[in-house]
Amino acid sequence: MNAFSRRGACPALSAPMQTGDGLLVRLNPVSGGLSPKLLIEVAESALRHGNGIMEVTARGSLQIRGLTTESARSLAAEVDALGIAVRTGVPVETGPLAGIDPQEIADPRPLAERIRGAIEDAGLTARLGPKVSVVVDGGGQLAMDAVTADIRVVAVQMGDEVQWQLSIAGDGRQAKPVGMVDEDAACDIAVGALRMVAEKGREAHARDLSERQLASLAGWHSFAPPSVLPDISPTRGEIARSPPLSPTANVEPSSNVEEEAPSAELLIFPPVGEMSGRTEGGAVERPRTPIGLFDLSNGHTVGIGLPYGSMPAQKLIDLASQASNLGTTEIRLAPGRALLFLGQPAHTNQPLQDAAFSLGFVTTPADPRTRIAACPGTPACASGRIATRDIAETIAAENADILDFTLHISGCAKGCAHPGPAALTIVGGENGAGLVVNATAKALPASYRPSYDAARGIGRVAAVIRSARYPGETAAACLTRLGLAGIAEAYRRE
């Protein structure tokens, strides 16, 4: 085992990653879930070998924190002894209810397995970076729109047939649509795109593909045999821009600020339905959170969230023990920092939610903590400069009415809890608690307050929102109107 992996790599059990509070490992069960007994045993191992903090990530992985080089080895050995099969290789992710959701357009698991097998057969695992990933989304109640990926393959109902919308680099809003294809072509094009990425080196992602490469992907399934597709690469000859594929072929401008928008020559199929990218403020609703009660093809599941994605291992043990007593047979990890409880009789759902609530878990999507991303901060993380969780709890309790946007509270400028831009970010630094507006934690703060007083600063911003917003206006829209200067002045106001 490596002593630790470089920051930015995926901290698997065999390659822990150094963080501010020791080493961190990540667990992705092949089955997608664990029995209550197995989750208890993993949590007990985390108590023995780590700092007792466990997390469920935004992508639905289980993380264990505060390990040392030696204790990480011991934990890996204990997990291995439990017989938990963990996923390796390039992540090809499906939704947490894949195959059991009655609202699913198609079961994504067979296609996901085909893509995994094709990646291995092509020898791409060793050539791609640890953060390269694929999402195969069958639709349904818990769509994967919020999960970013290099390759997105999403089921779309086209009359009596199911087609797969393939897009590149981003989440459900930002990814660039490539085409609407059948299952065979979806697998071939996905692997072909990953070959292109691999040719650029292990630091590359699909966002690094050129316009010519994207154009070749957009037209490839209509003009070339699938068997040739894997040979598309910068060194093996890119396909020139193709003639129109259909009378409706169109250009979809990119909304990803990290990428250059395609030129007018680039042929991209028009988005369909939820792939249109118009979520907040448009015709498509925000994806449903994994918190609450969901009907399944056979039974139901209860979704329970971890506040800020984190909980003491002992509380996870307590909840899993009570769930087992209520008849739960499986606990699945869900993107969105949540757990899904399956198998319990219907009449035990409310007692399970009550037990979770009493332990401090998130049991309703209306909980304001679902709108706050907060890393461990001080004292849990040596890199942290502010008590992020204390600040988050105070803001959630005092200003729930204005939290219709994402608030990021970061102990330092690394921004681990929310790498992307947020409407407001409180970030710890040498000058105290800085406020960043509409950017990432790495950006220059617009104003500062003492670290201990950050929650009061957000309270000042909240007060301005309440007095300034128009009837029916969201707090997010009001922030946009107030502008950087107005928000910064409100934050530092005494």
N, C-alpha and C positions, 0 to 999 in steps of 0.2 A: 504493500500500500504506500502511496505517496504520503509524505508528511502533511502536505496540504497543496491544493491546486491554486493556480493563479486566480486573482479576482476576475470575475466575468465568465469563468468556466462554470460548468454545471457541477455542483457539489454532491456527487453521488456517494453512496456508502464507501466505495473503494477509493474515493478521491475527495476528502473533505476540503472545504475552503476556509481560508483564514478570514475572520471578521473581527470587529471590535470587541466582541465578547468571547473570543476563542474560536475553535473550529466549528463549522456548520456542515451537516450532511442532509441530503435530501432523499426521500424514499418515494418511489413510484411503483406501487404494486401492479403487476401485470393484469390482475383481475379488476383493478379499479377500486377495490374496497377490501375491508378486513372484517372478520367477525369481531364482535365486542371483546371476546377473550383475547384475540390477537392484538387488538388495539391497546388493551390494558397492559399486555406484556411488553409491547413496544414502549409505552409510556413509562412503565416501571424501569425499563432499561435506560430510558432517557433520564430518569431521576437518579439512577445509580452512576451514570457516566457523564452527564451533561450538567447544565445549570438549572434544569427543571423547567425550561421554557420550550414549548412546542408550538409550531405554526402550521397553518394551512395556507399555501400561497395563492396568489391571484390566478395561477394556472391549475390549481388543484393538486399540488404536491405536499407531502408531509415533511416538515423540516424539524431537526433537532439541533439545539444550539448549545454553546458553552462547553464544547469538548476539547480535550487535549489530544495530542498525537496518540498517546497510549490508550486513552479511554475511547477514542474513535475506533481503534482496532477492536477493542472489547465489545463495543456496541455492534459493530458490523458482524462479529462472530455470533453474538446472541441473536441478531435478526436472522442470520443465515440458519441458525439452529432451529428457529421457529418455522422454517420451511416457507417463508414468504418469498415468492418469486418477484423480483424487481425488474422493471423495464430497463433495457440497455439500448444503445444505438441511437440513431436519429429519432427524436420523439415524433410519433405520428399519433396525434391526439384525437379522441372522439369525446362527445359529451358524456356527462356522468349518468345520463339515463338512456344511453344508446342501447337500442334493442328492446327496451321495455316501456317506451313512451308511446301511448296510443296516438299522440298528435304528431309523431315523427313522420316526415315525408318518406324517408327510406332509412333502413338500418345501415349506418355507416361502417359497421365493423368489418364486413367482408372486403370492402374496398380498402379500408385502412390496412388490413392484413396483406392484401395484394401489394400495396405500396411499400409496406415494411419489407416484404420478401424481395421485391424488385430492387430496393435500395441495397439490401445485403448482396443480392446476386450481382449487382453492378459494382460492388466493392467501394461504395461511396461513404460508408460510415467513417473510415479512417481519414478520408479526404475532406470531410466537412467539419466546420467548427462546432463547438459544443452547444452553441445557442441556435443553430439552424433547426427549424421545426416545420411540421406539416399539421394542418388541422383538416379533419374530414368530419363535416357537420351534416347530420341527417335532418336538422331542423327540430321542431318540437318545442316543448315548454322551456327548456333550458338551452337555447341556442348558444353557440360559441362566438358570437359577434364581438365580444369584448376581448377575446384572446388574440393577441398578435401572432402571426406566423409568416414564414417565408412563402409557403404555398398554402392556399386555402381552397378546399374543394367542398362545395355546399350543394345539397340536394335541392332541386327546384321541380315542382310539379308542372309539366307541360302537357296539358290535356290529359290523356290516359297514360302518359309515359313519365318516367322520372329521368331527368337530365341532371348533369352536375356542372354547376357554375364554377369555373376555375379562375382564381385570381392570384396576384403576386404581391407579396410584401405589405403587410399591414393587418389591421383588424377589419371588422365587418364594414366599417365606414371608409377606411383609407386604402385598402388593398386595390390594386389596379386590375380590373376584369380582363381576362384573356379570351374566354370563350365558353360556350355552352356545349357540352360534349356528353357522350355516353360513358359508361363505366370503364370500358377498355381504354378509350382515348384519355380519360382522366388520369388513369394510372401511368400511361406512357408519357403524357405531357408533364405530369408532376415529376417523374424521375428525370426526364429530359431537362427540365428547368434546374433540378438539383445538380445535374452534371455540369451545366453552365456555371453554377455557383462554385462547384468544386474546382473547376478550371481556374478560377480567380484566386484560389488559396484558402487556407483555413480561417482567415480573418473575414472572409467575404460573406455577404448575405444576398438574398434575392433583390434587395433594394439596390444592389450594385450592378445589376444587369443593365445592359445598354438598351436604348430604344430599338435598335436593330434586333437584338435578341428577343425582346418582348414582341416585336412584330412577327418574328419567325414563329414564336409560340402561338400567337393568335391565329396564324394561317396554316400551321403545320398539319393539324388534324384533317384539314380539307384537301391538302395537296400532296401529301407524302405518306407512304406506308408506315405504320407505327413502328415496325422493326428497325427503321432507320433513325427514329427520333432520338434515341440516346446518344447518337454521334454528333448532335448539334452542340457546338462549343466554340469559344473564340478561336481555338487553334485548329478546329476541324472544318471551318467554313461555315459562316452564318448564312442563313437564308435571307435573300433580299426581300424588301417590302413586297407584299403580295397584292394581287388585284383584289377588288372588293369581294368579300365572302358572301354578302347578301345585300339586298336592297336596303336593309335597315342598319347595316354596319355604320358605326359612328365613333367619334372620339370622346372618351370620358376623361376630362381633365383630372389630374391627380389632386387629392386634398392632403397628401402627405408632404409636409413642409421639408422633409429630409430628402425628397427626390425631385428631380426635374420633371416637369410635366411633359407628356408625350407630345410630339409634333403632330400637326394635322394629318400627316401621312400615316401615322400609326393606326393600324386597324384593330379596334377593340370592340367587342360586342357590347351593345347597350345593356346596362344592368337591368335585372329583373327583380321585382318585388323587394324583399329585404336587402338585396344586394345593391340597391340604389345608392347606399351611402348616406341617405338623408335621414338621420336618426333624430337627435335632439333638435327641435325647431322645425322639423320637416314632417313628412307624411308617415314615417315609420317610428313606432314607439321604441323606447329604450328596452333592451333585453330584460326579461324578467330575472330578478335575483333568485339565487338558489335557496332562499329562506322562506319557509312557510310549508303548506300542505300541497302535495301534487298527486293527482290520480295517475295510476300506472295501468298497464295492460292487465296486470293481475295484482290488484291491491293498491297501495299508495306508499308515499314516502314523506317523511318529515325532514325539512331542511332547517338546520340550526347553524348559525354563523359564529365564528370566533371574532370577538371585538378586535379590530385592527389586525386580524389574521393570527392572533397570538393568544395562548392560554397556558397557565401553569399545568404541567403534566398531571399533577394530582387532581385537578378539576376535570381533565379529560378522563382520568381513571374513574372518578366518581360518576360522571355522566354515562360512560360506557357501562359501568356496573348497573346503574339504574335502568338503562336501556335493555340490558340483558335480562334483568328481572321482569321487564315488561314484554319480553318476547322478541326483541329485535334480533334478527339473524345476520344482518350485514350493515356495515357502516362504510359508505363510499365518500371519497374525497371529491369535492366539487370546486371547479373554478369559481372564483368569487369569495374564497376564504371561508368555505362552509363544509359541513358534514351532512350527508343524507342518510337517514335511518330507515331501513327497510325490514319488512317481515313482521312487525308487531301488529297485533289486532287493532282494528279501527278505534275501539273504545279506549285504547291506551295512548292515543296520539296526544290528547290534552295533558294527561299526567306527565308524559315525556317532555312536552314543551314547558310545563310548569317547573319540572326539575331543572331543565336547562336554564330557565330564567332565574331561578333562585341561586344558581351557580355563577351567574354573570354572563351567560352566553347571549347572543342576539337571536331572538325568536320571532321577530316581525320585520319585514322589509322597510317599515316606516321608522325603524330605530335610527336616530340621527348618526349613530356611529358607523353606519354603512356608507356615509358620505365623507368619512374622514380616513385618510391613509396616514398611519403613524408607525414609524420604526420603533425599536425598543428604547432608544435614547438612553439618557443617564437614569439610574446608575448601572443598568444592565449592559450597556455597550461602552467600551472604553473610548470609542471614537465620538460618542455623542457629547454634545455641549449643552443640551437642554433636556428637561424631563418631559419628553414628548407625550407619553401616555397620560401623565397628570394633566398636562395642558389640554389634551384631547378630551378627557373626561369632563373637565370644567366647561369647555366650549360646547360639548354635546348637551350638557345639562342646562346651560344658560341661553343657548342660541339655536336651539333645534328648529325654530320657526323660519330661519333664513338659510338653512343648509339644503338648498336645492342644487348645489354645485359641489365639486370635489375640493376639499380642503386637505392639503398635504402638510404634515408636521414632521420635519426631518431633523434628526439630531445633529447632522452635519451636512456638508454640501454634496455628499455622495448620492443622496436621494434614493436609498435602497427601497423604501416602501412604495415609491411611485416614480419610476424613472422618467416618465413622460411629463409634459406640461400640466399644470393644474391652475384653476382659476386663482386660487390663493395658496401660497406656500409659506409656512413659517420655518425658517432654517436657522439652526444654531451656529454661531461663529464667534470670532474673537470680540466682536462689538456687541454681542448679545443675541437677541432673537430678531433676525431680520425678516422682513416681509417681501416676498417676491410675487409679482402680479403676472398672471397668464404666462408662466414660463416654468422651467424646471428648477430644482434646488440648487443647481450649479450657477444660475444667473445671479447678477448683482442685485441685492435687495434694494427696494425703493426707500425703505425707512427701517428704523430699529427701535426696539424697546429693551429694557433689561430682561434677561432670560426668565426671571421669576414672574414677570408681568405680562408675558405674551398673550395669555388668555384674555386679559383685560383689554389689550389692544384690539383683538378680534371683536370683543364686546363693543368697542367704540365704532368699529366698521359696521357691525350689525345695527347699531343705533342709527347710523346715517342711512343705511339701507331702509330701515323701517320708516324713517321720516321722509325719504326722498322718492321711494318707488311709487309708481302710478298704480291705480286699481287694476288688479289682474296681472301686473308685471311680475316676473320672476326675480328673485334676488340676483341670479346670474346676469339677467339683462340689465338690471339696475347697476351692477358693478361695471358693466361695459359703458353705461352712460356716465358714471362718475369719473371714469378714466383713472389713469395711473396716479396723477397728482392728487386727486380727491381722495383716493383710497389710502395713499401713503400718508397724507395729512391726518386722516381720521385715525389711522393705526397708532401714530405717535402722540396723539392728543391726550393730555392728562385729564 
